[in-house]
Amino acid sequence: MPEPGAIRSLDEAAQANEFLIVDEFLQTLVAARALKTAFELGLIDRLAEQRSGSVEALGRALKLDGKGLRFLLDLLAANRVVEEHGGDVRLSRRFLQALRYRDLLELKLDFAGFSIGDFADRFTALIQNAGSFMGEARLFQLFDYRRCFEPSFDNYVRARHWMRITSTLTRYEGQACARAHDFSPYRRMLDVGGNSGEFALQLCRRNPALHATVFDLPLVCEIGMEHVLAEPEHARIAFFKGDIRNDPLPAGYDLIAFKSMLHDWPAQEARQFIDKAVRALEPGGTLLIFERAPLKVREATPPLSLLPHVLFFRSYRPFTDYVAELQGQELADISHQQIDLDMPFFIVTGRKPGRRGY
């Protein structure tokens, strides 16, 4: 049996991340807005179902005037969404490939669109005064964890909104992590701040011996239980309601994971969370951090699809910060791995000294 933390082929992991294709169609505001309009009007669905159609037939079916449809089709063609031959319109082969990941494609369209106002109107504030920006930005009002304690209709709607975002992103980022790190040796996993349970679901789906517990805020756990209930793996995924700032973590786990969670918190609190995790971890167990790394904006201007993460730029830390923290916790076999997805990610792992109990 391989040791915890064994890394599979990086080439295999890179080749498997086909979902990154969606970002090709979300490079600019104009291109993305035209694509969203094509979804809203039913043009994408009609072409996907009918395979092709004449400009005239599309205009009649969608009740669009010729000038408006022509302009939209030209924008879509410039973005390689559609191809046109002799008046016959069809989706490009490349876009059909991206459409296999429609949930991610539409989520990124929505999330980027939600963030445009903050970037256009408040970017100067973000550069000058991060506290002022966070107090005014819609993005940070959306991710308001204070609303995740008391059950109410408004809190439920708000939490479901941002959990749709995190769950869809994790559906694909989690697959990349599962391909890059060998989870097969683990039997009991605690996913701290595990949100809807999507990360745990992805890992349990690939590792039949793995049982997972998601530790998160009360309302998040309620929505998370709904999220995984229909999945065959739901019997191996439990939810534990708590607040890591004030509550101890449950013990008895040979893997404790933080997936895209620590960047939400100031460095001092992130260190406290890691310290709690190390104390709760079983001897011989592994602590795993899967996080976004700082954006490399000097190398290339970020596309529209990354706009929300541009607004979070202050939150992302280099992997060396977490390596140093695990070294300070006196963990053994500390390793890191960088993964290039739509932006840089990394996996940092460390093993708690001692022998595993099973």
WODACOR-V452196 format. One record per residue. N is the residue number from 1. RES is the residue in three letters. PSI is psi as a letter, one per 40 degrees, with the letter a starting at -180 (999 if undefined). Layout:
BEGIN
((N & RES & PSI) (N & RES & PSI))
END
This chain:
BEGIN
((1 & MET & h) (2 & PRO & i) (3 & GLU & i) (4 & PRO & h) (5 & GLY & e) (6 & ALA & h) (7 & ILE & h) (8 & ARG & i) (9 & SER & h) (10 & LEU & d) (11 & ASP & d) (12 & GLU & d) (13 & ALA & d) (14 & ALA & d) (15 & GLN & d) (16 & ALA & e) (17 & ASN & f) (18 & GLU & d) (19 & PHE & e) (20 & LEU & e) (21 & ILE & d) (22 & VAL & d) (23 & ASP & e) (24 & GLU & d) (25 & PHE & e) (26 & LEU & f) (27 & GLN & d) (28 & THR & i) (29 & LEU & d) (30 & VAL & d) (31 & ALA & d) (32 & ALA & d) (33 & ARG & d) (34 & ALA & d) (35 & LEU & d) (36 & LYS & d) (37 & THR & d) (38 & ALA & d) (39 & PHE & d) (40 & GLU & d) (41 & LEU & e) (42 & GLY & e) (43 & LEU & d) (44 & ILE & d) (45 & ASP & d) (46 & ARG & d) (47 & LEU & d) (48 & ALA & d) (49 & GLU & d) (50 & GLN & e) (51 & ARG & d) (52 & SER & i) (53 & GLY & i) (54 & SER & i) (55 & VAL & d) (56 & GLU & d) (57 & ALA & d) (58 & LEU & d) (59 & GLY & d) (60 & ARG & d) (61 & ALA & d) (62 & LEU & e) (63 & LYS & f) (64 & LEU & i) (65 & ASP & i) (66 & GLY & d) (67 & LYS & d) (68 & GLY & d) (69 & LEU & d) (70 & ARG & d) (71 & PHE & d) (72 & LEU & d) (73 & LEU & d) (74 & ASP & d) (75 & LEU & d) (76 & LEU & d) (77 & ALA & d) (78 & ALA & d) (79 & ASN & e) (80 & ARG & f) (81 & VAL & d) (82 & VAL & i) (83 & GLU & i) (84 & GLU & h) (85 & HIS & h) (86 & GLY & f) (87 & GLY & e) (88 & ASP & h) (89 & VAL & h) (90 & ARG & i) (91 & LEU & i) (92 & SER & i) (93 & ARG & d) (94 & ARG & d) (95 & PHE & d) (96 & LEU & d) (97 & GLN & d) (98 & ALA & d) (99 & LEU & e) (100 & ARG & d) (101 & TYR & f) (102 & ARG & d) (103 & ASP & d) (104 & LEU & d) (105 & LEU & d) (106 & GLU & d) (107 & LEU & d) (108 & LYS & d) (109 & LEU & d) (110 & ASP & d) (111 & PHE & d) (112 & ALA & d) (113 & GLY & d) (114 & PHE & d) (115 & SER & e) (116 & ILE & d) (117 & GLY & d) (118 & ASP & d) (119 & PHE & d) (120 & ALA & d) (121 & ASP & d) (122 & ARG & e) (123 & PHE & d) (124 & THR & d) (125 & ALA & d) (126 & LEU & d) (127 & ILE & d) (128 & GLN & d) (129 & ASN & g) (130 & ALA & d) (131 & GLY & d) (132 & SER & d) (133 & PHE & d) (134 & MET & d) (135 & GLY & d) (136 & GLU & d) (137 & ALA & h) (138 & ARG & d) (139 & LEU & d) (140 & PHE & d) (141 & GLN & d) (142 & LEU & d) (143 & PHE & g) (144 & ASP & g) (145 & TYR & e) (146 & ARG & d) (147 & ARG & e) (148 & CYS & e) (149 & PHE & d) (150 & GLU & h) (151 & PRO & h) (152 & SER & i) (153 & PHE & d) (154 & ASP & d) (155 & ASN & d) (156 & TYR & d) (157 & VAL & d) (158 & ARG & d) (159 & ALA & d) (160 & ARG & d) (161 & HIS & d) (162 & TRP & d) (163 & MET & d) (164 & ARG & d) (165 & ILE & d) (166 & THR & d) (167 & SER & d) (168 & THR & d) (169 & LEU & d) (170 & THR & d) (171 & ARG & d) (172 & TYR & d) (173 & GLU & d) (174 & GLY & d) (175 & GLN & d) (176 & ALA & d) (177 & CYS & d) (178 & ALA & d) (179 & ARG & d) (180 & ALA & d) (181 & HIS & i) (182 & ASP & h) (183 & PHE & e) (184 & SER & d) (185 & PRO & e) (186 & TYR & i) (187 & ARG & d) (188 & ARG & h) (189 & MET & h) (190 & LEU & h) (191 & ASP & h) (192 & VAL & h) (193 & GLY & f) (194 & GLY & e) (195 & ASN & b) (196 & SER & e) (197 & GLY & e) (198 & GLU & d) (199 & PHE & d) (200 & ALA & d) (201 & LEU & d) (202 & GLN & d) (203 & LEU & d) (204 & CYS & d) (205 & ARG & d) (206 & ARG & e) (207 & ASN & g) (208 & PRO & d) (209 & ALA & e) (210 & LEU & h) (211 & HIS & h) (212 & ALA & i) (213 & THR & h) (214 & VAL & h) (215 & PHE & h) (216 & ASP & i) (217 & LEU & i) (218 & PRO & d) (219 & LEU & d) (220 & VAL & d) (221 & CYS & d) (222 & GLU & d) (223 & ILE & d) (224 & GLY & d) (225 & MET & d) (226 & GLU & d) (227 & HIS & d) (228 & VAL & e) (229 & LEU & d) (230 & ALA & e) (231 & GLU & i) (232 & PRO & d) (233 & GLU & e) (234 & HIS & d) (235 & ALA & e) (236 & ARG & e) (237 & ILE & h) (238 & ALA & i) (239 & PHE & h) (240 & PHE & h) (241 & LYS & h) (242 & GLY & i) (243 & ASP & h) (244 & ILE & d) (245 & ARG & d) (246 & ASN & d) (247 & ASP & i) (248 & PRO & i) (249 & LEU & i) (250 & PRO & i) (251 & ALA & i) (252 & GLY & f) (253 & TYR & h) (254 & ASP & e) (255 & LEU & h) (256 & ILE & h) (257 & ALA & i) (258 & PHE & h) (259 & LYS & h) (260 & SER & f) (261 & MET & d) (262 & LEU & d) (263 & HIS & e) (264 & ASP & e) (265 & TRP & i) (266 & PRO & i) (267 & ALA & d) (268 & GLN & d) (269 & GLU & d) (270 & ALA & d) (271 & ARG & d) (272 & GLN & d) (273 & PHE & d) (274 & ILE & d) (275 & ASP & d) (276 & LYS & d) (277 & ALA & d) (278 & VAL & d) (279 & ARG & d) (280 & ALA & d) (281 & LEU & i) (282 & GLU & i) (283 & PRO & h) (284 & GLY & e) (285 & GLY & i) (286 & THR & h) (287 & LEU & h) (288 & LEU & h) (289 & ILE & h) (290 & PHE & h) (291 & GLU & i) (292 & ARG & i) (293 & ALA & i) (294 & PRO & i) (295 & LEU & i) (296 & LYS & g) (297 & VAL & e) (298 & ARG & d) (299 & GLU & d) (300 & ALA & i) (301 & THR & h) (302 & PRO & i) (303 & PRO & i) (304 & LEU & d) (305 & SER & d) (306 & LEU & e) (307 & LEU & d) (308 & PRO & d) (309 & HIS & d) (310 & VAL & d) (311 & LEU & d) (312 & PHE & e) (313 & PHE & d) (314 & ARG & e) (315 & SER & d) (316 & TYR & h) (317 & ARG & i) (318 & PRO & i) (319 & PHE & d) (320 & THR & d) (321 & ASP & d) (322 & TYR & d) (323 & VAL & d) (324 & ALA & d) (325 & GLU & d) (326 & LEU & d) (327 & GLN & d) (328 & GLY & d) (329 & GLN & e) (330 & GLU & f) (331 & LEU & i) (332 & ALA & i) (333 & ASP & f) (334 & ILE & h) (335 & SER & i) (336 & HIS & i) (337 & GLN & h) (338 & GLN & h) (339 & ILE & h) (340 & ASP & h) (341 & LEU & b) (342 & ASP & d) (343 & MET & i) (344 & PRO & h) (345 & PHE & i) (346 & PHE & i) (347 & ILE & h) (348 & VAL & h) (349 & THR & i) (350 & GLY & i) (351 & ARG & h) (352 & LYS & h) (353 & PRO & i) (354 & GLY & i) (355 & ARG & i) (356 & ARG & i) (357 & GLY & e) (358 & TYR & 999))
END
